[in-house]
Amino acid sequence: MKIVTGHDLLTGEVVYLTADGAWRPRLADAAGLDDAAAEAARAGADPTRITNVYLIAADAPGAPAARERLRETIRAQGPTVRRDLGKQAERAE
């Protein structure tokens, strides 16, 4: 199973492809796709909107596999050195 991720070109935010074909900023919303569907989605991403598109191995939808878990958690939540910046600061409010 794979998750498709990239960056929103307008905001620079990390986004994930959902089951309905939309790009959303929450890792939990990411669709789990088989290898062929994930590769087709990666290849079909609009390069004028989504950049740096790549595939993540996943155990379940919204759940990256072992090696990717830490990296994708950091990408999804923001910087690790200052809790007052990024998405983690928004959740604290």
PyMOL Python script that loads the backbone (N, CA, C, O; Angstrom):
from pymol import cmd

cmd.read_pdbstr("""\
ATOM      1  N   MET A   1       0.845  -1.174   0.000  1.00  0.00           N
ATOM      2  CA  MET A   1       0.000   0.000   0.000  1.00  0.00           C
ATOM      3  C   MET A   1       0.891   1.237   0.000  1.00  0.00           C
ATOM      4  O   MET A   1       1.952   1.252   0.624  1.00  0.00           O
ATOM      5  N   LYS A   2       0.449   2.264  -0.701  1.00  0.00           N
ATOM      6  CA  LYS A   2       1.223   3.512  -0.812  1.00  0.00           C
ATOM      7  C   LYS A   2       0.337   4.725  -0.513  1.00  0.00           C
ATOM      8  O   LYS A   2      -0.879   4.696  -0.704  1.00  0.00           O
ATOM      9  N   ILE A   3       0.983   5.777  -0.045  1.00  0.00           N
ATOM     10  CA  ILE A   3       0.358   7.091   0.146  1.00  0.00           C
ATOM     11  C   ILE A   3       1.074   8.037  -0.810  1.00  0.00           C
ATOM     12  O   ILE A   3       2.291   7.946  -0.975  1.00  0.00           O
ATOM     13  N   VAL A   4       0.331   8.944  -1.443  1.00  0.00           N
ATOM     14  CA  VAL A   4       0.914   9.921  -2.365  1.00  0.00           C
ATOM     15  C   VAL A   4       0.991  11.265  -1.638  1.00  0.00           C
ATOM     16  O   VAL A   4       0.001  11.733  -1.076  1.00  0.00           O
ATOM     17  N   THR A   5       2.169  11.874  -1.655  1.00  0.00           N
ATOM     18  CA  THR A   5       2.369  13.150  -0.975  1.00  0.00           C
ATOM     19  C   THR A   5       3.126  14.116  -1.881  1.00  0.00           C
ATOM     20  O   THR A   5       3.747  13.710  -2.863  1.00  0.00           O
ATOM     21  N   GLY A   6       3.064  15.382  -1.539  1.00  0.00           N
ATOM     22  CA  GLY A   6       3.773  16.420  -2.265  1.00  0.00           C
ATOM     23  C   GLY A   6       3.667  17.726  -1.507  1.00  0.00           C
ATOM     24  O   GLY A   6       3.320  17.747  -0.326  1.00  0.00           O
ATOM     25  N   HIS A   7       3.969  18.822  -2.199  1.00  0.00           N
ATOM     26  CA  HIS A   7       3.871  20.157  -1.614  1.00  0.00           C
ATOM     27  C   HIS A   7       2.936  21.004  -2.463  1.00  0.00           C
ATOM     28  O   HIS A   7       3.011  20.990  -3.691  1.00  0.00           O
ATOM     29  N   ASP A   8       2.058  21.740  -1.799  1.00  0.00           N
ATOM     30  CA  ASP A   8       1.185  22.678  -2.486  1.00  0.00           C
ATOM     31  C   ASP A   8       2.056  23.833  -2.977  1.00  0.00           C
ATOM     32  O   ASP A   8       2.728  24.482  -2.176  1.00  0.00           O
ATOM     33  N   LEU A   9       2.050  24.089  -4.253  1.00  0.00           N
ATOM     34  CA  LEU A   9       2.927  25.096  -4.847  1.00  0.00           C
ATOM     35  C   LEU A   9       2.594  26.510  -4.356  1.00  0.00           C
ATOM     36  O   LEU A   9       3.495  27.339  -4.230  1.00  0.00           O
ATOM     37  N   LEU A  10       1.340  26.793  -4.081  1.00  0.00           N
ATOM     38  CA  LEU A  10       0.960  28.139  -3.643  1.00  0.00           C
ATOM     39  C   LEU A  10       1.339  28.423  -2.196  1.00  0.00           C
ATOM     40  O   LEU A  10       1.748  29.537  -1.870  1.00  0.00           O
ATOM     41  N   THR A  11       1.204  27.416  -1.318  1.00  0.00           N
ATOM     42  CA  THR A  11       1.447  27.643   0.108  1.00  0.00           C
ATOM     43  C   THR A  11       2.729  27.010   0.620  1.00  0.00           C
ATOM     44  O   THR A  11       3.232  27.399   1.674  1.00  0.00           O
ATOM     45  N   GLY A  12       3.267  26.036  -0.112  1.00  0.00           N
ATOM     46  CA  GLY A  12       4.438  25.305   0.345  1.00  0.00           C
ATOM     47  C   GLY A  12       4.104  24.230   1.358  1.00  0.00           C
ATOM     48  O   GLY A  12       4.996  23.534   1.844  1.00  0.00           O
ATOM     49  N   GLU A  13       2.838  24.088   1.680  1.00  0.00           N
ATOM     50  CA  GLU A  13       2.413  23.130   2.692  1.00  0.00           C
ATOM     51  C   GLU A  13       2.495  21.694   2.179  1.00  0.00           C
ATOM     52  O   GLU A  13       2.263  21.431   0.999  1.00  0.00           O
ATOM     53  N   VAL A  14       2.824  20.782   3.069  1.00  0.00           N
ATOM     54  CA  VAL A  14       2.819  19.354   2.751  1.00  0.00           C
ATOM     55  C   VAL A  14       1.368  18.920   2.582  1.00  0.00           C
ATOM     56  O   VAL A  14       0.518  19.239   3.414  1.00  0.00           O
ATOM     57  N   VAL A  15       1.085  18.191   1.501  1.00  0.00           N
ATOM     58  CA  VAL A  15      -0.281  17.715   1.247  1.00  0.00           C
ATOM     59  C   VAL A  15      -0.254  16.234   0.888  1.00  0.00           C
ATOM     60  O   VAL A  15       0.763  15.701   0.444  1.00  0.00           O
ATOM     61  N   TYR A  16      -1.396  15.585   1.092  1.00  0.00           N
ATOM     62  CA  TYR A  16      -1.547  14.159   0.837  1.00  0.00           C
ATOM     63  C   TYR A  16      -2.785  13.955  -0.024  1.00  0.00           C
ATOM     64  O   TYR A  16      -3.792  14.643   0.142  1.00  0.00           O
ATOM     65  N   LEU A  17      -2.698  13.005  -0.939  1.00  0.00           N
ATOM     66  CA  LEU A  17      -3.820  12.689  -1.811  1.00  0.00           C
ATOM     67  C   LEU A  17      -4.857  11.890  -1.029  1.00  0.00           C
ATOM     68  O   LEU A  17      -4.522  10.893  -0.389  1.00  0.00           O
ATOM     69  N   THR A  18      -6.120  12.327  -1.080  1.00  0.00           N
ATOM     70  CA  THR A  18      -7.196  11.640  -0.374  1.00  0.00           C
ATOM     71  C   THR A  18      -7.939  10.696  -1.318  1.00  0.00           C
ATOM     72  O   THR A  18      -7.694  10.693  -2.525  1.00  0.00           O
ATOM     73  N   ALA A  19      -8.833   9.913  -0.769  1.00  0.00           N
ATOM     74  CA  ALA A  19      -9.589   8.939  -1.560  1.00  0.00           C
ATOM     75  C   ALA A  19     -10.453   9.602  -2.627  1.00  0.00           C
ATOM     76  O   ALA A  19     -10.728   8.995  -3.662  1.00  0.00           O
ATOM     77  N   ASP A  20     -10.884  10.836  -2.388  1.00  0.00           N
ATOM     78  CA  ASP A  20     -11.726  11.536  -3.369  1.00  0.00           C
ATOM     79  C   ASP A  20     -10.909  12.313  -4.400  1.00  0.00           C
ATOM     80  O   ASP A  20     -11.477  13.050  -5.205  1.00  0.00           O
ATOM     81  N   GLY A  21      -9.573  12.157  -4.386  1.00  0.00           N
ATOM     82  CA  GLY A  21      -8.711  12.802  -5.369  1.00  0.00           C
ATOM     83  C   GLY A  21      -8.282  14.210  -5.023  1.00  0.00           C
ATOM     84  O   GLY A  21      -7.631  14.873  -5.830  1.00  0.00           O
ATOM     85  N   ALA A  22      -8.635  14.682  -3.837  1.00  0.00           N
ATOM     86  CA  ALA A  22      -8.246  16.025  -3.395  1.00  0.00           C
ATOM     87  C   ALA A  22      -6.905  15.953  -2.669  1.00  0.00           C
ATOM     88  O   ALA A  22      -6.498  14.888  -2.203  1.00  0.00           O
ATOM     89  N   TRP A  23      -6.234  17.073  -2.579  1.00  0.00           N
ATOM     90  CA  TRP A  23      -4.979  17.171  -1.832  1.00  0.00           C
ATOM     91  C   TRP A  23      -5.272  17.888  -0.528  1.00  0.00           C
ATOM     92  O   TRP A  23      -5.742  19.026  -0.541  1.00  0.00           O
ATOM     93  N   ARG A  24      -5.002  17.240   0.601  1.00  0.00           N
ATOM     94  CA  ARG A  24      -5.299  17.791   1.926  1.00  0.00           C
ATOM     95  C   ARG A  24      -4.039  17.797   2.798  1.00  0.00           C
ATOM     96  O   ARG A  24      -3.148  16.973   2.594  1.00  0.00           O
ATOM     97  N   PRO A  25      -3.954  18.712   3.762  1.00  0.00           N
ATOM     98  CA  PRO A  25      -2.750  18.822   4.595  1.00  0.00           C
ATOM     99  C   PRO A  25      -2.660  17.808   5.738  1.00  0.00           C
ATOM    100  O   PRO A  25      -1.623  17.732   6.398  1.00  0.00           O
ATOM    101  N   ARG A  26      -3.706  17.034   5.990  1.00  0.00           N
ATOM    102  CA  ARG A  26      -3.684  16.089   7.118  1.00  0.00           C
ATOM    103  C   ARG A  26      -3.274  14.690   6.668  1.00  0.00           C
ATOM    104  O   ARG A  26      -3.896  14.112   5.776  1.00  0.00           O
ATOM    105  N   LEU A  27      -2.237  14.154   7.280  1.00  0.00           N
ATOM    106  CA  LEU A  27      -1.774  12.805   6.981  1.00  0.00           C
ATOM    107  C   LEU A  27      -2.873  11.779   7.241  1.00  0.00           C
ATOM    108  O   LEU A  27      -2.980  10.791   6.514  1.00  0.00           O
ATOM    109  N   ALA A  28      -3.676  11.999   8.253  1.00  0.00           N
ATOM    110  CA  ALA A  28      -4.750  11.059   8.589  1.00  0.00           C
ATOM    111  C   ALA A  28      -5.777  10.939   7.459  1.00  0.00           C
ATOM    112  O   ALA A  28      -6.477   9.930   7.369  1.00  0.00           O
ATOM    113  N   ASP A  29      -5.873  11.946   6.607  1.00  0.00           N
ATOM    114  CA  ASP A  29      -6.833  11.922   5.495  1.00  0.00           C
ATOM    115  C   ASP A  29      -6.295  11.220   4.247  1.00  0.00           C
ATOM    116  O   ASP A  29      -7.035  11.017   3.285  1.00  0.00           O
ATOM    117  N   ALA A  30      -5.019  10.850   4.256  1.00  0.00           N
ATOM    118  CA  ALA A  30      -4.381  10.268   3.074  1.00  0.00           C
ATOM    119  C   ALA A  30      -5.000   8.924   2.711  1.00  0.00           C
ATOM    120  O   ALA A  30      -5.310   8.110   3.580  1.00  0.00           O
ATOM    121  N   ALA A  31      -5.172   8.712   1.422  1.00  0.00           N
ATOM    122  CA  ALA A  31      -5.715   7.445   0.924  1.00  0.00           C
ATOM    123  C   ALA A  31      -4.594   6.420   0.815  1.00  0.00           C
ATOM    124  O   ALA A  31      -3.456   6.762   0.495  1.00  0.00           O
ATOM    125  N   GLY A  32      -4.921   5.186   1.080  1.00  0.00           N
ATOM    126  CA  GLY A  32      -3.987   4.085   0.862  1.00  0.00           C
ATOM    127  C   GLY A  32      -4.293   3.469  -0.497  1.00  0.00           C
ATOM    128  O   GLY A  32      -5.400   2.978  -0.719  1.00  0.00           O
ATOM    129  N   LEU A  33      -3.338   3.489  -1.394  1.00  0.00           N
ATOM    130  CA  LEU A  33      -3.548   3.009  -2.762  1.00  0.00           C
ATOM    131  C   LEU A  33      -2.636   1.828  -3.050  1.00  0.00           C
ATOM    132  O   LEU A  33      -1.560   1.703  -2.466  1.00  0.00           O
ATOM    133  N   ASP A  34      -3.081   0.956  -3.966  1.00  0.00           N
ATOM    134  CA  ASP A  34      -2.172  -0.113  -4.393  1.00  0.00           C
ATOM    135  C   ASP A  34      -1.074   0.509  -5.245  1.00  0.00           C
ATOM    136  O   ASP A  34      -1.181   1.665  -5.654  1.00  0.00           O
ATOM    137  N   ASP A  35      -0.032  -0.245  -5.510  1.00  0.00           N
ATOM    138  CA  ASP A  35       1.146   0.300  -6.191  1.00  0.00           C
ATOM    139  C   ASP A  35       0.826   0.939  -7.540  1.00  0.00           C
ATOM    140  O   ASP A  35       1.313   2.028  -7.842  1.00  0.00           O
ATOM    141  N   ALA A  36       0.014   0.269  -8.346  1.00  0.00           N
ATOM    142  CA  ALA A  36      -0.300   0.789  -9.685  1.00  0.00           C
ATOM    143  C   ALA A  36      -1.114   2.079  -9.602  1.00  0.00           C
ATOM    144  O   ALA A  36      -0.837   3.033 -10.328  1.00  0.00           O
ATOM    145  N   ALA A  37      -2.112   2.113  -8.724  1.00  0.00           N
ATOM    146  CA  ALA A  37      -2.950   3.310  -8.580  1.00  0.00           C
ATOM    147  C   ALA A  37      -2.137   4.473  -8.017  1.00  0.00           C
ATOM    148  O   ALA A  37      -2.314   5.617  -8.438  1.00  0.00           O
ATOM    149  N   ALA A  38      -1.254   4.188  -7.075  1.00  0.00           N
ATOM    150  CA  ALA A  38      -0.420   5.240  -6.491  1.00  0.00           C
ATOM    151  C   ALA A  38       0.528   5.826  -7.531  1.00  0.00           C
ATOM    152  O   ALA A  38       0.710   7.042  -7.598  1.00  0.00           O
ATOM    153  N   GLU A  39       1.124   4.968  -8.334  1.00  0.00           N
ATOM    154  CA  GLU A  39       2.038   5.447  -9.381  1.00  0.00           C
ATOM    155  C   GLU A  39       1.284   6.280 -10.413  1.00  0.00           C
ATOM    156  O   GLU A  39       1.796   7.297 -10.882  1.00  0.00           O
ATOM    157  N   ALA A  40       0.076   5.859 -10.768  1.00  0.00           N
ATOM    158  CA  ALA A  40      -0.738   6.625 -11.720  1.00  0.00           C
ATOM    159  C   ALA A  40      -1.111   7.983 -11.135  1.00  0.00           C
ATOM    160  O   ALA A  40      -1.090   8.990 -11.843  1.00  0.00           O
ATOM    161  N   ALA A  41      -1.449   8.017  -9.859  1.00  0.00           N
ATOM    162  CA  ALA A  41      -1.793   9.279  -9.202  1.00  0.00           C
ATOM    163  C   ALA A  41      -0.576  10.199  -9.136  1.00  0.00           C
ATOM    164  O   ALA A  41      -0.696  11.404  -9.357  1.00  0.00           O
ATOM    165  N   ARG A  42       0.592   9.637  -8.832  1.00  0.00           N
ATOM    166  CA  ARG A  42       1.818  10.438  -8.792  1.00  0.00           C
ATOM    167  C   ARG A  42       2.117  11.037 -10.164  1.00  0.00           C
ATOM    168  O   ARG A  42       2.436  12.220 -10.283  1.00  0.00           O
ATOM    169  N   ALA A  43       2.010  10.218 -11.174  1.00  0.00           N
ATOM    170  CA  ALA A  43       2.294  10.681 -12.532  1.00  0.00           C
ATOM    171  C   ALA A  43       1.253  11.686 -13.018  1.00  0.00           C
ATOM    172  O   ALA A  43       1.562  12.550 -13.839  1.00  0.00           O
ATOM    173  N   GLY A  44       0.034  11.579 -12.523  1.00  0.00           N
ATOM    174  CA  GLY A  44      -1.043  12.459 -12.971  1.00  0.00           C
ATOM    175  C   GLY A  44      -1.210  13.732 -12.164  1.00  0.00           C
ATOM    176  O   GLY A  44      -2.109  14.524 -12.447  1.00  0.00           O
ATOM    177  N   ALA A  45      -0.358  13.949 -11.155  1.00  0.00           N
ATOM    178  CA  ALA A  45      -0.471  15.163 -10.333  1.00  0.00           C
ATOM    179  C   ALA A  45      -0.183  16.396 -11.178  1.00  0.00           C
ATOM    180  O   ALA A  45       0.735  16.392 -11.998  1.00  0.00           O
ATOM    181  N   ASP A  46      -0.956  17.436 -10.979  1.00  0.00           N
ATOM    182  CA  ASP A  46      -0.807  18.687 -11.728  1.00  0.00           C
ATOM    183  C   ASP A  46       0.459  19.416 -11.270  1.00  0.00           C
ATOM    184  O   ASP A  46       0.489  19.925 -10.150  1.00  0.00           O
ATOM    185  N   PRO A  47       1.497  19.482 -12.096  1.00  0.00           N
ATOM    186  CA  PRO A  47       2.759  20.109 -11.679  1.00  0.00           C
ATOM    187  C   PRO A  47       2.665  21.616 -11.484  1.00  0.00           C
ATOM    188  O   PRO A  47       3.588  22.217 -10.934  1.00  0.00           O
ATOM    189  N   THR A  48       1.587  22.234 -11.913  1.00  0.00           N
ATOM    190  CA  THR A  48       1.414  23.667 -11.682  1.00  0.00           C
ATOM    191  C   THR A  48       0.744  23.927 -10.339  1.00  0.00           C
ATOM    192  O   THR A  48       0.579  25.079  -9.936  1.00  0.00           O
ATOM    193  N   ARG A  49       0.359  22.863  -9.648  1.00  0.00           N
ATOM    194  CA  ARG A  49      -0.295  22.997  -8.347  1.00  0.00           C
ATOM    195  C   ARG A  49       0.427  22.223  -7.250  1.00  0.00           C
ATOM    196  O   ARG A  49       0.585  22.723  -6.136  1.00  0.00           O
ATOM    197  N   ILE A  50       0.869  20.995  -7.563  1.00  0.00           N
ATOM    198  CA  ILE A  50       1.510  20.129  -6.578  1.00  0.00           C
ATOM    199  C   ILE A  50       2.911  19.768  -7.076  1.00  0.00           C
ATOM    200  O   ILE A  50       3.072  19.293  -8.200  1.00  0.00           O
ATOM    201  N   THR A  51       3.919  19.994  -6.237  1.00  0.00           N
ATOM    202  CA  THR A  51       5.306  19.697  -6.624  1.00  0.00           C
ATOM    203  C   THR A  51       5.900  18.633  -5.709  1.00  0.00           C
ATOM    204  O   THR A  51       5.324  18.280  -4.680  1.00  0.00           O
ATOM    205  N   ASN A  52       7.066  18.130  -6.109  1.00  0.00           N
ATOM    206  CA  ASN A  52       7.808  17.145  -5.309  1.00  0.00           C
ATOM    207  C   ASN A  52       6.953  15.956  -4.903  1.00  0.00           C
ATOM    208  O   ASN A  52       7.017  15.506  -3.759  1.00  0.00           O
ATOM    209  N   VAL A  53       6.164  15.451  -5.819  1.00  0.00           N
ATOM    210  CA  VAL A  53       5.257  14.340  -5.531  1.00  0.00           C
ATOM    211  C   VAL A  53       6.053  13.044  -5.437  1.00  0.00           C
ATOM    212  O   VAL A  53       6.861  12.733  -6.312  1.00  0.00           O
ATOM    213  N   TYR A  54       5.814  12.290  -4.364  1.00  0.00           N
ATOM    214  CA  TYR A  54       6.440  10.980  -4.233  1.00  0.00           C
ATOM    215  C   TYR A  54       5.544  10.044  -3.447  1.00  0.00           C
ATOM    216  O   TYR A  54       4.550  10.466  -2.855  1.00  0.00           O
ATOM    217  N   LEU A  55       5.905   8.770  -3.448  1.00  0.00           N
ATOM    218  CA  LEU A  55       5.109   7.731  -2.798  1.00  0.00           C
ATOM    219  C   LEU A  55       5.730   7.343  -1.464  1.00  0.00           C
ATOM    220  O   LEU A  55       6.952   7.327  -1.312  1.00  0.00           O
ATOM    221  N   ILE A  56       4.865   7.031  -0.497  1.00  0.00           N
ATOM    222  CA  ILE A  56       5.286   6.598   0.825  1.00  0.00           C
ATOM    223  C   ILE A  56       4.731   5.191   1.055  1.00  0.00           C
ATOM    224  O   ILE A  56       3.545   4.952   0.829  1.00  0.00           O
ATOM    225  N   ALA A  57       5.564   4.272   1.494  1.00  0.00           N
ATOM    226  CA  ALA A  57       5.068   2.954   1.883  1.00  0.00           C
ATOM    227  C   ALA A  57       4.183   3.126   3.111  1.00  0.00           C
ATOM    228  O   ALA A  57       4.517   3.890   4.017  1.00  0.00           O
ATOM    229  N   ALA A  58       3.053   2.415   3.143  1.00  0.00           N
ATOM    230  CA  ALA A  58       2.102   2.577   4.241  1.00  0.00           C
ATOM    231  C   ALA A  58       1.597   1.230   4.733  1.00  0.00           C
ATOM    232  O   ALA A  58       1.492   0.271   3.967  1.00  0.00           O
ATOM    233  N   ASP A  59       1.284   1.173   6.028  1.00  0.00           N
ATOM    234  CA  ASP A  59       0.669  -0.002   6.626  1.00  0.00           C
ATOM    235  C   ASP A  59      -0.847   0.049   6.462  1.00  0.00           C
ATOM    236  O   ASP A  59      -1.503  -0.985   6.338  1.00  0.00           O
ATOM    237  N   ALA A  60      -1.391   1.260   6.463  1.00  0.00           N
ATOM    238  CA  ALA A  60      -2.835   1.490   6.336  1.00  0.00           C
ATOM    239  C   ALA A  60      -3.012   2.914   5.817  1.00  0.00           C
ATOM    240  O   ALA A  60      -2.058   3.691   5.839  1.00  0.00           O
ATOM    241  N   PRO A  61      -4.223   3.280   5.344  1.00  0.00           N
ATOM    242  CA  PRO A  61      -4.439   4.660   4.912  1.00  0.00           C
ATOM    243  C   PRO A  61      -4.077   5.636   6.039  1.00  0.00           C
ATOM    244  O   PRO A  61      -4.525   5.472   7.174  1.00  0.00           O
ATOM    245  N   GLY A  62      -3.282   6.632   5.727  1.00  0.00           N
ATOM    246  CA  GLY A  62      -2.893   7.631   6.719  1.00  0.00           C
ATOM    247  C   GLY A  62      -1.855   7.155   7.718  1.00  0.00           C
ATOM    248  O   GLY A  62      -1.585   7.849   8.697  1.00  0.00           O
ATOM    249  N   ALA A  63      -1.257   5.966   7.491  1.00  0.00           N
ATOM    250  CA  ALA A  63      -0.281   5.407   8.432  1.00  0.00           C
ATOM    251  C   ALA A  63       0.975   4.938   7.700  1.00  0.00           C
ATOM    252  O   ALA A  63       1.028   3.803   7.226  1.00  0.00           O
ATOM    253  N   PRO A  64       1.987   5.804   7.604  1.00  0.00           N
ATOM    254  CA  PRO A  64       3.225   5.409   6.928  1.00  0.00           C
ATOM    255  C   PRO A  64       3.853   4.181   7.581  1.00  0.00           C
ATOM    256  O   PRO A  64       3.703   3.960   8.782  1.00  0.00           O
ATOM    257  N   ALA A  65       4.550   3.394   6.786  1.00  0.00           N
ATOM    258  CA  ALA A  65       5.230   2.192   7.287  1.00  0.00           C
ATOM    259  C   ALA A  65       6.455   2.578   8.106  1.00  0.00           C
ATOM    260  O   ALA A  65       6.817   3.752   8.180  1.00  0.00           O
ATOM    261  N   ALA A  66       7.072   1.613   8.702  1.00  0.00           N
ATOM    262  CA  ALA A  66       8.146   1.778   9.683  1.00  0.00           C
ATOM    263  C   ALA A  66       9.192   2.829   9.343  1.00  0.00           C
ATOM    264  O   ALA A  66       9.358   3.784  10.101  1.00  0.00           O
ATOM    265  N   ARG A  67       9.901   2.685   8.232  1.00  0.00           N
ATOM    266  CA  ARG A  67      10.984   3.621   7.909  1.00  0.00           C
ATOM    267  C   ARG A  67      10.486   5.029   7.651  1.00  0.00           C
ATOM    268  O   ARG A  67      11.166   5.999   7.986  1.00  0.00           O
ATOM    269  N   GLU A  68       9.323   5.152   7.068  1.00  0.00           N
ATOM    270  CA  GLU A  68       8.814   6.472   6.718  1.00  0.00           C
ATOM    271  C   GLU A  68       8.053   7.160   7.863  1.00  0.00           C
ATOM    272  O   GLU A  68       7.783   8.359   7.785  1.00  0.00           O
ATOM    273  N   ARG A  69       7.716   6.434   8.896  1.00  0.00           N
ATOM    274  CA  ARG A  69       6.855   6.978   9.954  1.00  0.00           C
ATOM    275  C   ARG A  69       7.413   8.250  10.581  1.00  0.00           C
ATOM    276  O   ARG A  69       6.698   9.249  10.668  1.00  0.00           O
ATOM    277  N   LEU A  70       8.659   8.241  11.017  1.00  0.00           N
ATOM    278  CA  LEU A  70       9.238   9.418  11.678  1.00  0.00           C
ATOM    279  C   LEU A  70       9.330  10.597  10.723  1.00  0.00           C
ATOM    280  O   LEU A  70       8.897  11.700  11.058  1.00  0.00           O
ATOM    281  N   ARG A  71       9.890  10.379   9.537  1.00  0.00           N
ATOM    282  CA  ARG A  71      10.042  11.474   8.575  1.00  0.00           C
ATOM    283  C   ARG A  71       8.696  12.100   8.228  1.00  0.00           C
ATOM    284  O   ARG A  71       8.565  13.324   8.211  1.00  0.00           O
ATOM    285  N   GLU A  72       7.701  11.271   7.953  1.00  0.00           N
ATOM    286  CA  GLU A  72       6.405  11.813   7.551  1.00  0.00           C
ATOM    287  C   GLU A  72       5.666  12.455   8.716  1.00  0.00           C
ATOM    288  O   GLU A  72       4.885  13.383   8.506  1.00  0.00           O
ATOM    289  N   THR A  73       5.891  11.987   9.927  1.00  0.00           N
ATOM    290  CA  THR A  73       5.295  12.640  11.092  1.00  0.00           C
ATOM    291  C   THR A  73       5.866  14.044  11.242  1.00  0.00           C
ATOM    292  O   THR A  73       5.126  14.987  11.520  1.00  0.00           O
ATOM    293  N   ILE A  74       7.170  14.191  11.061  1.00  0.00           N
ATOM    294  CA  ILE A  74       7.801  15.512  11.145  1.00  0.00           C
ATOM    295  C   ILE A  74       7.303  16.401  10.008  1.00  0.00           C
ATOM    296  O   ILE A  74       6.983  17.567  10.243  1.00  0.00           O
ATOM    297  N   ARG A  75       7.228  15.878   8.777  1.00  0.00           N
ATOM    298  CA  ARG A  75       6.733  16.671   7.648  1.00  0.00           C
ATOM    299  C   ARG A  75       5.299  17.130   7.890  1.00  0.00           C
ATOM    300  O   ARG A  75       4.942  18.260   7.556  1.00  0.00           O
ATOM    301  N   ALA A  76       4.482  16.263   8.467  1.00  0.00           N
ATOM    302  CA  ALA A  76       3.070  16.576   8.683  1.00  0.00           C
ATOM    303  C   ALA A  76       2.855  17.574   9.819  1.00  0.00           C
ATOM    304  O   ALA A  76       1.910  18.361   9.779  1.00  0.00           O
ATOM    305  N   GLN A  77       3.734  17.549  10.841  1.00  0.00           N
ATOM    306  CA  GLN A  77       3.510  18.376  12.028  1.00  0.00           C
ATOM    307  C   GLN A  77       4.326  19.647  12.069  1.00  0.00           C
ATOM    308  O   GLN A  77       3.969  20.574  12.795  1.00  0.00           O
ATOM    309  N   GLY A  78       5.401  19.725  11.321  1.00  0.00           N
ATOM    310  CA  GLY A  78       6.192  20.947  11.316  1.00  0.00           C
ATOM    311  C   GLY A  78       7.511  20.788  12.040  1.00  0.00           C
ATOM    312  O   GLY A  78       7.902  19.670  12.378  1.00  0.00           O
ATOM    313  N   PRO A  79       8.209  21.895  12.286  1.00  0.00           N
ATOM    314  CA  PRO A  79       9.554  21.842  12.854  1.00  0.00           C
ATOM    315  C   PRO A  79       9.585  21.191  14.233  1.00  0.00           C
ATOM    316  O   PRO A  79       8.621  21.275  14.993  1.00  0.00           O
ATOM    317  N   THR A  80      10.705  20.543  14.545  1.00  0.00           N
ATOM    318  CA  THR A  80      10.825  19.857  15.830  1.00  0.00           C
ATOM    319  C   THR A  80      11.569  20.668  16.875  1.00  0.00           C
ATOM    320  O   THR A  80      11.599  20.282  18.043  1.00  0.00           O
ATOM    321  N   VAL A  81      12.165  21.771  16.488  1.00  0.00           N
ATOM    322  CA  VAL A  81      12.980  22.525  17.428  1.00  0.00           C
ATOM    323  C   VAL A  81      12.212  23.603  18.187  1.00  0.00           C
ATOM    324  O   VAL A  81      12.642  24.028  19.259  1.00  0.00           O
ATOM    325  N   ARG A  82      11.091  24.044  17.648  1.00  0.00           N
ATOM    326  CA  ARG A  82      10.300  25.074  18.327  1.00  0.00           C
ATOM    327  C   ARG A  82       8.834  24.709  18.246  1.00  0.00           C
ATOM    328  O   ARG A  82       8.246  24.699  17.165  1.00  0.00           O
ATOM    329  N   ARG A  83       8.250  24.411  19.385  1.00  0.00           N
ATOM    330  CA  ARG A  83       6.851  24.004  19.435  1.00  0.00           C
ATOM    331  C   ARG A  83       5.902  25.183  19.223  1.00  0.00           C
ATOM    332  O   ARG A  83       4.701  24.976  19.055  1.00  0.00           O
ATOM    333  N   ASP A  84       6.414  26.413  19.226  1.00  0.00           N
ATOM    334  CA  ASP A  84       5.572  27.587  19.029  1.00  0.00           C
ATOM    335  C   ASP A  84       5.448  27.959  17.550  1.00  0.00           C
ATOM    336  O   ASP A  84       4.839  28.978  17.224  1.00  0.00           O
ATOM    337  N   LEU A  85       6.020  27.144  16.647  1.00  0.00           N
ATOM    338  CA  LEU A  85       5.952  27.395  15.211  1.00  0.00           C
ATOM    339  C   LEU A  85       5.265  26.222  14.515  1.00  0.00           C
ATOM    340  O   LEU A  85       5.200  25.120  15.058  1.00  0.00           O
ATOM    341  N   GLY A  86       4.766  26.464  13.332  1.00  0.00           N
ATOM    342  CA  GLY A  86       4.208  25.385  12.521  1.00  0.00           C
ATOM    343  C   GLY A  86       2.856  24.896  12.984  1.00  0.00           C
ATOM    344  O   GLY A  86       2.163  25.565  13.751  1.00  0.00           O
ATOM    345  N   LYS A  87       2.496  23.735  12.515  1.00  0.00           N
ATOM    346  CA  LYS A  87       1.176  23.172  12.782  1.00  0.00           C
ATOM    347  C   LYS A  87       0.980  22.813  14.250  1.00  0.00           C
ATOM    348  O   LYS A  87      -0.142  22.881  14.751  1.00  0.00           O
ATOM    349  N   GLN A  88       2.053  22.431  14.953  1.00  0.00           N
ATOM    350  CA  GLN A  88       1.910  22.075  16.366  1.00  0.00           C
ATOM    351  C   GLN A  88       1.494  23.287  17.193  1.00  0.00           C
ATOM    352  O   GLN A  88       0.811  23.126  18.205  1.00  0.00           O
ATOM    353  N   ALA A  89       1.885  24.492  16.793  1.00  0.00           N
ATOM    354  CA  ALA A  89       1.482  25.700  17.495  1.00  0.00           C
ATOM    355  C   ALA A  89      -0.011  25.965  17.308  1.00  0.00           C
ATOM    356  O   ALA A  89      -0.681  26.439  18.226  1.00  0.00           O
ATOM    357  N   GLU A  90      -0.526  25.661  16.130  1.00  0.00           N
ATOM    358  CA  GLU A  90      -1.951  25.849  15.853  1.00  0.00           C
ATOM    359  C   GLU A  90      -2.798  24.921  16.714  1.00  0.00           C
ATOM    360  O   GLU A  90      -3.877  25.313  17.158  1.00  0.00           O
ATOM    361  N   ARG A  91      -2.329  23.692  16.962  1.00  0.00           N
ATOM    362  CA  ARG A  91      -3.078  22.723  17.771  1.00  0.00           C
ATOM    363  C   ARG A  91      -3.096  23.108  19.227  1.00  0.00           C
ATOM    364  O   ARG A  91      -4.030  22.737  19.938  1.00  0.00           O
ATOM    365  N   ALA A  92      -2.095  23.843  19.711  1.00  0.00           N
ATOM    366  CA  ALA A  92      -2.002  24.209  21.128  1.00  0.00           C
ATOM    367  C   ALA A  92      -3.043  25.232  21.535  1.00  0.00           C
ATOM    368  O   ALA A  92      -3.357  25.372  22.717  1.00  0.00           O
ATOM    369  N   GLU A  93      -3.579  25.947  20.557  1.00  0.00           N
ATOM    370  CA  GLU A  93      -4.538  27.027  20.877  1.00  0.00           C
ATOM    371  C   GLU A  93      -5.877  26.476  21.275  1.00  0.00           C
ATOM    372  O   GLU A  93      -6.795  27.240  21.575  1.00  0.00           O
TER     373      GLU A  93
END
""", "prot")
cmd.dss("prot")
cmd.show_as("cartoon", "prot")
cmd.util.cbc("prot")
cmd.orient("prot")
